[in-house]
Amino acid sequence: MSDTTLTPDRSTWQALFDDLAAGRDSQPVTIEVLDMDFGDQTEAGRMPFRS
């Protein structure tokens, strides 16, 4: 894992996620929300990137 944090401007989110998703339709992903008050929470685990 990288320690680099990417904070894109909201206006670029669509293009960013389109680029990220390209060619990864069947790859499993895990979405984790990081929160200092509640701790790290897994929101989705090993789900297909795109259905």
CHARMM-style PDB file with segment names, atoms N, HN, CA, C and O in Angstrom:
ATOM      1  N   MET     1       0.833  -1.176   0.000  1.00  0.00      PROA
ATOM      2  CA  MET     1       0.000   0.000   0.000  1.00  0.00      PROA
ATOM      3  C   MET     1       0.882   1.246   0.000  1.00  0.00      PROA
ATOM      4  O   MET     1       1.997   1.243   0.522  1.00  0.00      PROA
ATOM      5  N   SER     2       0.367   2.277  -0.581  1.00  0.00      PROA
ATOM      6  HN  SER     2      -0.538   2.280  -1.005  1.00  0.00      PROA
ATOM      7  CA  SER     2       1.096   3.523  -0.667  1.00  0.00      PROA
ATOM      8  C   SER     2       0.673   4.460   0.450  1.00  0.00      PROA
ATOM      9  O   SER     2      -0.471   4.418   0.903  1.00  0.00      PROA
ATOM     10  N   ASP     3       1.590   5.300   0.893  1.00  0.00      PROA
ATOM     11  HN  ASP     3       2.519   5.333   0.525  1.00  0.00      PROA
ATOM     12  CA  ASP     3       1.266   6.306   1.899  1.00  0.00      PROA
ATOM     13  C   ASP     3       0.846   7.622   1.271  1.00  0.00      PROA
ATOM     14  O   ASP     3       0.598   8.600   1.976  1.00  0.00      PROA
ATOM     15  N   THR     4       0.765   7.651  -0.058  1.00  0.00      PROA
ATOM     16  HN  THR     4       0.967   6.856  -0.631  1.00  0.00      PROA
ATOM     17  CA  THR     4       0.399   8.859  -0.779  1.00  0.00      PROA
ATOM     18  C   THR     4      -1.115   9.043  -0.749  1.00  0.00      PROA
ATOM     19  O   THR     4      -1.869   8.099  -0.987  1.00  0.00      PROA
ATOM     20  N   THR     5      -1.551  10.264  -0.456  1.00  0.00      PROA
ATOM     21  HN  THR     5      -0.939  11.031  -0.263  1.00  0.00      PROA
ATOM     22  CA  THR     5      -2.978  10.583  -0.443  1.00  0.00      PROA
ATOM     23  C   THR     5      -3.306  11.442  -1.648  1.00  0.00      PROA
ATOM     24  O   THR     5      -2.667  12.467  -1.886  1.00  0.00      PROA
ATOM     25  N   LEU     6      -4.299  11.020  -2.401  1.00  0.00      PROA
ATOM     26  HN  LEU     6      -4.817  10.187  -2.207  1.00  0.00      PROA
ATOM     27  CA  LEU     6      -4.765  11.769  -3.560  1.00  0.00      PROA
ATOM     28  C   LEU     6      -6.056  12.470  -3.167  1.00  0.00      PROA
ATOM     29  O   LEU     6      -7.005  11.824  -2.722  1.00  0.00      PROA
ATOM     30  N   THR     7      -6.096  13.791  -3.329  1.00  0.00      PROA
ATOM     31  HN  THR     7      -5.325  14.316  -3.690  1.00  0.00      PROA
ATOM     32  CA  THR     7      -7.300  14.550  -3.025  1.00  0.00      PROA
ATOM     33  C   THR     7      -7.717  15.313  -4.286  1.00  0.00      PROA
ATOM     34  O   THR     7      -7.391  16.489  -4.446  1.00  0.00      PROA
ATOM     35  N   PRO     8      -8.439  14.632  -5.174  1.00  0.00      PROA
ATOM     36  CA  PRO     8      -8.833  15.285  -6.425  1.00  0.00      PROA
ATOM     37  C   PRO     8      -9.976  16.266  -6.202  1.00  0.00      PROA
ATOM     38  O   PRO     8     -10.782  16.113  -5.284  1.00  0.00      PROA
ATOM     39  N   ASP     9     -10.024  17.257  -7.047  1.00  0.00      PROA
ATOM     40  HN  ASP     9      -9.369  17.381  -7.793  1.00  0.00      PROA
ATOM     41  CA  ASP     9     -11.126  18.209  -7.031  1.00  0.00      PROA
ATOM     42  C   ASP     9     -12.400  17.478  -7.452  1.00  0.00      PROA
ATOM     43  O   ASP     9     -12.367  16.634  -8.347  1.00  0.00      PROA
ATOM     44  N   ARG    10     -13.503  17.798  -6.817  1.00  0.00      PROA
ATOM     45  HN  ARG    10     -13.530  18.484  -6.090  1.00  0.00      PROA
ATOM     46  CA  ARG    10     -14.766  17.109  -7.078  1.00  0.00      PROA
ATOM     47  C   ARG    10     -15.150  17.149  -8.562  1.00  0.00      PROA
ATOM     48  O   ARG    10     -15.777  16.211  -9.054  1.00  0.00      PROA
ATOM     49  N   SER    11     -14.796  18.191  -9.264  1.00  0.00      PROA
ATOM     50  HN  SER    11     -14.286  18.953  -8.865  1.00  0.00      PROA
ATOM     51  CA  SER    11     -15.168  18.312 -10.680  1.00  0.00      PROA
ATOM     52  C   SER    11     -14.461  17.271 -11.557  1.00  0.00      PROA
ATOM     53  O   SER    11     -14.874  17.053 -12.696  1.00  0.00      PROA
ATOM     54  N   THR    12     -13.418  16.634 -11.054  1.00  0.00      PROA
ATOM     55  HN  THR    12     -13.083  16.812 -10.129  1.00  0.00      PROA
ATOM     56  CA  THR    12     -12.675  15.635 -11.832  1.00  0.00      PROA
ATOM     57  C   THR    12     -13.016  14.205 -11.436  1.00  0.00      PROA
ATOM     58  O   THR    12     -12.453  13.268 -12.002  1.00  0.00      PROA
ATOM     59  N   TRP    13     -13.921  14.010 -10.483  1.00  0.00      PROA
ATOM     60  HN  TRP    13     -14.379  14.771 -10.024  1.00  0.00      PROA
ATOM     61  CA  TRP    13     -14.226  12.666  -9.985  1.00  0.00      PROA
ATOM     62  C   TRP    13     -14.702  11.721 -11.079  1.00  0.00      PROA
ATOM     63  O   TRP    13     -14.243  10.580 -11.140  1.00  0.00      PROA
ATOM     64  N   GLN    14     -15.597  12.157 -11.933  1.00  0.00      PROA
ATOM     65  HN  GLN    14     -15.970  13.084 -11.884  1.00  0.00      PROA
ATOM     66  CA  GLN    14     -16.147  11.271 -12.969  1.00  0.00      PROA
ATOM     67  C   GLN    14     -15.035  10.724 -13.862  1.00  0.00      PROA
ATOM     68  O   GLN    14     -14.958   9.518 -14.099  1.00  0.00      PROA
ATOM     69  N   ALA    15     -14.182  11.607 -14.351  1.00  0.00      PROA
ATOM     70  HN  ALA    15     -14.244  12.587 -14.159  1.00  0.00      PROA
ATOM     71  CA  ALA    15     -13.075  11.180 -15.219  1.00  0.00      PROA
ATOM     72  C   ALA    15     -12.090  10.296 -14.454  1.00  0.00      PROA
ATOM     73  O   ALA    15     -11.577   9.323 -15.006  1.00  0.00      PROA
ATOM     74  N   LEU    16     -11.829  10.622 -13.208  1.00  0.00      PROA
ATOM     75  HN  LEU    16     -12.246  11.413 -12.760  1.00  0.00      PROA
ATOM     76  CA  LEU    16     -10.912   9.836 -12.395  1.00  0.00      PROA
ATOM     77  C   LEU    16     -11.418   8.403 -12.230  1.00  0.00      PROA
ATOM     78  O   LEU    16     -10.660   7.452 -12.421  1.00  0.00      PROA
ATOM     79  N   PHE    17     -12.685   8.245 -11.880  1.00  0.00      PROA
ATOM     80  HN  PHE    17     -13.301   9.017 -11.726  1.00  0.00      PROA
ATOM     81  CA  PHE    17     -13.228   6.902 -11.685  1.00  0.00      PROA
ATOM     82  C   PHE    17     -13.421   6.154 -12.998  1.00  0.00      PROA
ATOM     83  O   PHE    17     -13.296   4.929 -13.028  1.00  0.00      PROA
ATOM     84  N   ASP    18     -13.719   6.857 -14.074  1.00  0.00      PROA
ATOM     85  HN  ASP    18     -13.821   7.852 -14.049  1.00  0.00      PROA
ATOM     86  CA  ASP    18     -13.789   6.206 -15.384  1.00  0.00      PROA
ATOM     87  C   ASP    18     -12.429   5.626 -15.760  1.00  0.00      PROA
ATOM     88  O   ASP    18     -12.347   4.497 -16.242  1.00  0.00      PROA
ATOM     89  N   ASP    19     -11.357   6.397 -15.540  1.00  0.00      PROA
ATOM     90  HN  ASP    19     -11.423   7.315 -15.148  1.00  0.00      PROA
ATOM     91  CA  ASP    19     -10.001   5.919 -15.829  1.00  0.00      PROA
ATOM     92  C   ASP    19      -9.630   4.751 -14.922  1.00  0.00      PROA
ATOM     93  O   ASP    19      -9.024   3.779 -15.373  1.00  0.00      PROA
ATOM     94  N   LEU    20      -9.988   4.845 -13.668  1.00  0.00      PROA
ATOM     95  HN  LEU    20     -10.481   5.634 -13.302  1.00  0.00      PROA
ATOM     96  CA  LEU    20      -9.687   3.790 -12.711  1.00  0.00      PROA
ATOM     97  C   LEU    20     -10.410   2.495 -13.066  1.00  0.00      PROA
ATOM     98  O   LEU    20      -9.852   1.411 -12.899  1.00  0.00      PROA
ATOM     99  N   ALA    21     -11.632   2.597 -13.548  1.00  0.00      PROA
ATOM    100  HN  ALA    21     -12.085   3.478 -13.683  1.00  0.00      PROA
ATOM    101  CA  ALA    21     -12.458   1.430 -13.854  1.00  0.00      PROA
ATOM    102  C   ALA    21     -12.113   0.757 -15.174  1.00  0.00      PROA
ATOM    103  O   ALA    21     -12.439  -0.413 -15.373  1.00  0.00      PROA
ATOM    104  N   ALA    22     -11.467   1.468 -16.066  1.00  0.00      PROA
ATOM    105  HN  ALA    22     -11.202   2.419 -15.905  1.00  0.00      PROA
ATOM    106  CA  ALA    22     -11.181   0.931 -17.398  1.00  0.00      PROA
ATOM    107  C   ALA    22     -10.417  -0.384 -17.306  1.00  0.00      PROA
ATOM    108  O   ALA    22      -9.313  -0.437 -16.763  1.00  0.00      PROA
ATOM    109  N   GLY    23     -11.017  -1.446 -17.846  1.00  0.00      PROA
ATOM    110  HN  GLY    23     -11.914  -1.403 -18.287  1.00  0.00      PROA
ATOM    111  CA  GLY    23     -10.372  -2.739 -17.897  1.00  0.00      PROA
ATOM    112  C   GLY    23     -10.388  -3.526 -16.603  1.00  0.00      PROA
ATOM    113  O   GLY    23      -9.721  -4.556 -16.506  1.00  0.00      PROA
ATOM    114  N   ARG    24     -11.126  -3.072 -15.612  1.00  0.00      PROA
ATOM    115  HN  ARG    24     -11.668  -2.236 -15.691  1.00  0.00      PROA
ATOM    116  CA  ARG    24     -11.131  -3.762 -14.320  1.00  0.00      PROA
ATOM    117  C   ARG    24     -12.514  -4.292 -13.942  1.00  0.00      PROA
ATOM    118  O   ARG    24     -12.789  -4.521 -12.765  1.00  0.00      PROA
ATOM    119  N   ASP    25     -13.366  -4.483 -14.916  1.00  0.00      PROA
ATOM    120  HN  ASP    25     -13.143  -4.297 -15.873  1.00  0.00      PROA
ATOM    121  CA  ASP    25     -14.751  -4.861 -14.642  1.00  0.00      PROA
ATOM    122  C   ASP    25     -14.902  -6.076 -13.740  1.00  0.00      PROA
ATOM    123  O   ASP    25     -15.787  -6.094 -12.885  1.00  0.00      PROA
ATOM    124  N   SER    26     -14.075  -7.079 -13.905  1.00  0.00      PROA
ATOM    125  HN  SER    26     -13.356  -7.065 -14.600  1.00  0.00      PROA
ATOM    126  CA  SER    26     -14.259  -8.318 -13.150  1.00  0.00      PROA
ATOM    127  C   SER    26     -13.352  -8.434 -11.929  1.00  0.00      PROA
ATOM    128  O   SER    26     -13.438  -9.421 -11.198  1.00  0.00      PROA
ATOM    129  N   GLN    27     -12.494  -7.463 -11.693  1.00  0.00      PROA
ATOM    130  HN  GLN    27     -12.423  -6.661 -12.286  1.00  0.00      PROA
ATOM    131  CA  GLN    27     -11.593  -7.544 -10.551  1.00  0.00      PROA
ATOM    132  C   GLN    27     -12.346  -7.275  -9.243  1.00  0.00      PROA
ATOM    133  O   GLN    27     -13.145  -6.341  -9.172  1.00  0.00      PROA
ATOM    134  N   PRO    28     -12.099  -8.083  -8.215  1.00  0.00      PROA
ATOM    135  CA  PRO    28     -12.753  -7.839  -6.932  1.00  0.00      PROA
ATOM    136  C   PRO    28     -12.114  -6.650  -6.211  1.00  0.00      PROA
ATOM    137  O   PRO    28     -10.897  -6.471  -6.248  1.00  0.00      PROA
ATOM    138  N   VAL    29     -12.940  -5.852  -5.563  1.00  0.00      PROA
ATOM    139  HN  VAL    29     -13.929  -5.998  -5.532  1.00  0.00      PROA
ATOM    140  CA  VAL    29     -12.444  -4.695  -4.816  1.00  0.00      PROA
ATOM    141  C   VAL    29     -13.051  -4.688  -3.409  1.00  0.00      PROA
ATOM    142  O   VAL    29     -14.105  -5.274  -3.164  1.00  0.00      PROA
ATOM    143  N   THR    30     -12.368  -4.021  -2.514  1.00  0.00      PROA
ATOM    144  HN  THR    30     -11.512  -3.545  -2.714  1.00  0.00      PROA
ATOM    145  CA  THR    30     -12.863  -3.786  -1.164  1.00  0.00      PROA
ATOM    146  C   THR    30     -12.867  -2.284  -0.944  1.00  0.00      PROA
ATOM    147  O   THR    30     -11.885  -1.604  -1.245  1.00  0.00      PROA
ATOM    148  N   ILE    31     -13.962  -1.769  -0.423  1.00  0.00      PROA
ATOM    149  HN  ILE    31     -14.759  -2.321  -0.179  1.00  0.00      PROA
ATOM    150  CA  ILE    31     -14.079  -0.339  -0.121  1.00  0.00      PROA
ATOM    151  C   ILE    31     -14.016  -0.189   1.388  1.00  0.00      PROA
ATOM    152  O   ILE    31     -14.810  -0.777   2.121  1.00  0.00      PROA
ATOM    153  N   GLU    32     -13.065   0.604   1.835  1.00  0.00      PROA
ATOM    154  HN  GLU    32     -12.419   1.082   1.240  1.00  0.00      PROA
ATOM    155  CA  GLU    32     -12.875   0.825   3.262  1.00  0.00      PROA
ATOM    156  C   GLU    32     -12.941   2.322   3.539  1.00  0.00      PROA
ATOM    157  O   GLU    32     -12.285   3.115   2.863  1.00  0.00      PROA
ATOM    158  N   VAL    33     -13.730   2.699   4.529  1.00  0.00      PROA
ATOM    159  HN  VAL    33     -14.263   2.055   5.077  1.00  0.00      PROA
ATOM    160  CA  VAL    33     -13.857   4.093   4.934  1.00  0.00      PROA
ATOM    161  C   VAL    33     -12.955   4.309   6.145  1.00  0.00      PROA
ATOM    162  O   VAL    33     -13.025   3.568   7.126  1.00  0.00      PROA
ATOM    163  N   LEU    34     -12.113   5.326   6.063  1.00  0.00      PROA
ATOM    164  HN  LEU    34     -12.056   5.928   5.266  1.00  0.00      PROA
ATOM    165  CA  LEU    34     -11.192   5.631   7.155  1.00  0.00      PROA
ATOM    166  C   LEU    34     -11.766   6.781   7.971  1.00  0.00      PROA
ATOM    167  O   LEU    34     -12.073   7.839   7.423  1.00  0.00      PROA
ATOM    168  N   ASP    35     -11.910   6.580   9.272  1.00  0.00      PROA
ATOM    169  HN  ASP    35     -11.661   5.720   9.717  1.00  0.00      PROA
ATOM    170  CA  ASP    35     -12.483   7.599  10.138  1.00  0.00      PROA
ATOM    171  C   ASP    35     -11.727   7.596  11.458  1.00  0.00      PROA
ATOM    172  O   ASP    35     -11.601   6.555  12.103  1.00  0.00      PROA
ATOM    173  N   MET    36     -11.231   8.744  11.855  1.00  0.00      PROA
ATOM    174  HN  MET    36     -11.334   9.590  11.331  1.00  0.00      PROA
ATOM    175  CA  MET    36     -10.447   8.830  13.081  1.00  0.00      PROA
ATOM    176  C   MET    36     -11.301   8.589  14.322  1.00  0.00      PROA
ATOM    177  O   MET    36     -10.789   8.084  15.321  1.00  0.00      PROA
ATOM    178  N   ASP    37     -12.582   8.935  14.289  1.00  0.00      PROA
ATOM    179  HN  ASP    37     -12.998   9.345  13.478  1.00  0.00      PROA
ATOM    180  CA  ASP    37     -13.446   8.761  15.453  1.00  0.00      PROA
ATOM    181  C   ASP    37     -13.939   7.330  15.600  1.00  0.00      PROA
ATOM    182  O   ASP    37     -13.970   6.799  16.710  1.00  0.00      PROA
ATOM    183  N   PHE    38     -14.326   6.696  14.491  1.00  0.00      PROA
ATOM    184  HN  PHE    38     -14.301   7.128  13.590  1.00  0.00      PROA
ATOM    185  CA  PHE    38     -14.927   5.370  14.539  1.00  0.00      PROA
ATOM    186  C   PHE    38     -13.986   4.252  14.101  1.00  0.00      PROA
ATOM    187  O   PHE    38     -14.309   3.075  14.259  1.00  0.00      PROA
ATOM    188  N   GLY    39     -12.841   4.604  13.562  1.00  0.00      PROA
ATOM    189  HN  GLY    39     -12.579   5.561  13.434  1.00  0.00      PROA
ATOM    190  CA  GLY    39     -11.909   3.601  13.072  1.00  0.00      PROA
ATOM    191  C   GLY    39     -12.228   3.206  11.637  1.00  0.00      PROA
ATOM    192  O   GLY    39     -13.213   3.665  11.058  1.00  0.00      PROA
ATOM    193  N   ASP    40     -11.397   2.363  11.079  1.00  0.00      PROA
ATOM    194  HN  ASP    40     -10.596   1.991  11.549  1.00  0.00      PROA
ATOM    195  CA  ASP    40     -11.572   1.925   9.695  1.00  0.00      PROA
ATOM    196  C   ASP    40     -12.751   0.962   9.612  1.00  0.00      PROA
ATOM    197  O   ASP    40     -12.870   0.041  10.420  1.00  0.00      PROA
ATOM    198  N   GLN    41     -13.612   1.181   8.637  1.00  0.00      PROA
ATOM    199  HN  GLN    41     -13.515   1.930   7.981  1.00  0.00      PROA
ATOM    200  CA  GLN    41     -14.801   0.352   8.450  1.00  0.00      PROA
ATOM    201  C   GLN    41     -14.829  -0.175   7.024  1.00  0.00      PROA
ATOM    202  O   GLN    41     -14.716   0.607   6.080  1.00  0.00      PROA
ATOM    203  N   THR    42     -14.975  -1.478   6.846  1.00  0.00      PROA
ATOM    204  HN  THR    42     -15.067  -2.114   7.613  1.00  0.00      PROA
ATOM    205  CA  THR    42     -15.122  -2.060   5.520  1.00  0.00      PROA
ATOM    206  C   THR    42     -16.574  -1.922   5.102  1.00  0.00      PROA
ATOM    207  O   THR    42     -17.471  -2.416   5.784  1.00  0.00      PROA
ATOM    208  N   GLU    43     -16.808  -1.252   3.982  1.00  0.00      PROA
ATOM    209  HN  GLU    43     -16.079  -0.851   3.428  1.00  0.00      PROA
ATOM    210  CA  GLU    43     -18.170  -1.034   3.476  1.00  0.00      PROA
ATOM    211  C   GLU    43     -18.573  -2.089   2.461  1.00  0.00      PROA
ATOM    212  O   GLU    43     -19.751  -2.430   2.356  1.00  0.00      PROA
ATOM    213  N   ALA    44     -17.621  -2.602   1.723  1.00  0.00      PROA
ATOM    214  HN  ALA    44     -16.664  -2.325   1.809  1.00  0.00      PROA
ATOM    215  CA  ALA    44     -17.892  -3.664   0.746  1.00  0.00      PROA
ATOM    216  C   ALA    44     -16.616  -4.474   0.601  1.00  0.00      PROA
ATOM    217  O   ALA    44     -15.522  -3.914   0.524  1.00  0.00      PROA
ATOM    218  N   GLY    45     -16.754  -5.789   0.566  1.00  0.00      PROA
ATOM    219  HN  GLY    45     -17.642  -6.245   0.629  1.00  0.00      PROA
ATOM    220  CA  GLY    45     -15.576  -6.633   0.470  1.00  0.00      PROA
ATOM    221  C   GLY    45     -15.654  -7.599  -0.696  1.00  0.00      PROA
ATOM    222  O   GLY    45     -16.637  -8.319  -0.878  1.00  0.00      PROA
ATOM    223  N   ARG    46     -14.574  -7.590  -1.490  1.00  0.00      PROA
ATOM    224  HN  ARG    46     -13.776  -7.006  -1.343  1.00  0.00      PROA
ATOM    225  CA  ARG    46     -14.414  -8.522  -2.623  1.00  0.00      PROA
ATOM    226  C   ARG    46     -15.634  -8.535  -3.543  1.00  0.00      PROA
ATOM    227  O   ARG    46     -16.120  -9.592  -3.945  1.00  0.00      PROA
ATOM    228  N   MET    47     -16.110  -7.345  -3.862  1.00  0.00      PROA
ATOM    229  HN  MET    47     -15.715  -6.486  -3.535  1.00  0.00      PROA
ATOM    230  CA  MET    47     -17.225  -7.182  -4.784  1.00  0.00      PROA
ATOM    231  C   MET    47     -16.658  -6.909  -6.183  1.00  0.00      PROA
ATOM    232  O   MET    47     -15.558  -6.368  -6.296  1.00  0.00      PROA
ATOM    233  N   PRO    48     -17.390  -7.272  -7.258  1.00  0.00      PROA
ATOM    234  CA  PRO    48     -16.906  -6.945  -8.599  1.00  0.00      PROA
ATOM    235  C   PRO    48     -16.811  -5.426  -8.759  1.00  0.00      PROA
ATOM    236  O   PRO    48     -17.672  -4.683  -8.288  1.00  0.00      PROA
ATOM    237  N   PHE    49     -15.761  -4.986  -9.425  1.00  0.00      PROA
ATOM    238  HN  PHE    49     -15.062  -5.589  -9.808  1.00  0.00      PROA
ATOM    239  CA  PHE    49     -15.539  -3.548  -9.561  1.00  0.00      PROA
ATOM    240  C   PHE    49     -16.729  -2.870 -10.231  1.00  0.00      PROA
ATOM    241  O   PHE    49     -17.136  -1.776  -9.840  1.00  0.00      PROA
ATOM    242  N   ARG    50     -17.271  -3.520 -11.224  1.00  0.00      PROA
ATOM    243  HN  ARG    50     -16.941  -4.409 -11.542  1.00  0.00      PROA
ATOM    244  CA  ARG    50     -18.413  -2.957 -11.947  1.00  0.00      PROA
ATOM    245  C   ARG    50     -19.369  -4.095 -12.259  1.00  0.00      PROA
ATOM    246  O   ARG    50     -18.946  -5.157 -12.716  1.00  0.00      PROA
ATOM    247  N   SER    51     -20.642  -3.880 -12.017  1.00  0.00      PROA
ATOM    248  HN  SER    51     -20.985  -3.018 -11.646  1.00  0.00      PROA
ATOM    249  CA  SER    51     -21.598  -4.950 -12.306  1.00  0.00      PROA
ATOM    250  C   SER    51     -22.399  -4.666 -13.552  1.00  0.00      PROA
ATOM    251  OT1 SER    51     -23.249  -5.468 -13.936  1.00  0.00      PROA
TER     252      SER     51
END
